[in-house]
């Protein structure tokens, strides 16, 4: 694989931030798709890709917060794949909007949306994630997705743990996701997912910080999904070193 990437990030005028970039890559001797390793390839052994993106955001965190609590994040990205003599274009757009909830300090509500044409510790926020469904289990030529997320006020921990390892805060997040998919010669389908995630920051030896997350999600699927099941459960544990 040979790849060339360029990124331009401008965050000097806070809280505004904007970035753009592009990437071109060539892959050879493939036995699986480079970005989706669980998908095997048989007839195509090489592929070329190109992409370009732009992102704009204005977010704020109030005193005592542990993550972005209000503002907006906008992004658009275009892809192009050349494989087997055929060109496959795609585009993906996303928009996230958050606000503080008035009844409790440091509690925020976010609406995260995404749409496209075939294409962090909080994996449920990513465009291609659908809690309760396996990777690439839901085929879609075009899709639209919206996630509502409620982040409760973090619980600060004092005098808890040992000198070499102690937690600093714990936060609980609730989320609900709706996914609408369209495929050629197929009916429109809707998928829904709900879940909860607990996240805590751990400090090792007074300097090394890490984030531990434990989550659960349940998928509500239409008939004919995954052997005829109408739902599926998924548990998640993540340890992210900072």
C-alpha positions, 0 to 999 in steps of 0.5 A: 500500500502506498498513500499520500495524505495532506491535512490543514487544521486551523484552530487559532481563533477559538472556539472556532475550528476548521480543517480540510485535506485530501488523500490518495492511495494505491493497494495491491495483492489484496485478500480483503478490503483495506478499510473493511478487513472482514470483507474478502475479495476474490476477483480484484487484487488491486484498488486505487482510492482518493478522498477529500474532506472539510470540517467546521466546528464551534464547541464549548465546555463549561467549567467542570465539564469533561467533554464538549457540551454545546455548539456544532460540528459540520463535515463533508467528505467525498470518496472515489474507488477504482477497482476492477476497471470500475469507478465507485463514487460516494459522498458523506455528510454529517452534522452534530448539534449540542446544547446544555440542559437547563435543569442540571449543570454539565448535562448536555443533549446532542443530536448527531446526524449523517447521510451518505451514498454508500459511503473515539471511545464513543463508537456509537457516535461514528457514522458507520456504527450501529450498536447491536449490529455486526460490522457491515451487517446492514447493506445500504446504497444510500442512508440517513442516520440520526442519534439523540444523546443525553450526557449526564453531569459527571460525578467527581471522585475524591479520596478514592483509589490508590496513589498509583491508580485512581479514577477522577470522574465517571459519566453516564450517557444515554443514546438512541439511533434511527437508521434509514437505508435504501438499496436498488431493487429493494424496499426501504428499511428502518433500524433503531438502536438504544443504549447506555455507556459509562465512562471513567477517567483513570490516572496511573502513577499520577501522570498516565491518563486513560479512559475506560468505557463500558456500554450496552446497546440493543438493535430493533431490526425489521424482519429478515435481519440476521437469520430472521431475528428482530433484535440483537444485543451488544456489549462493549468495553473500551480502554483508551490510552491518552 
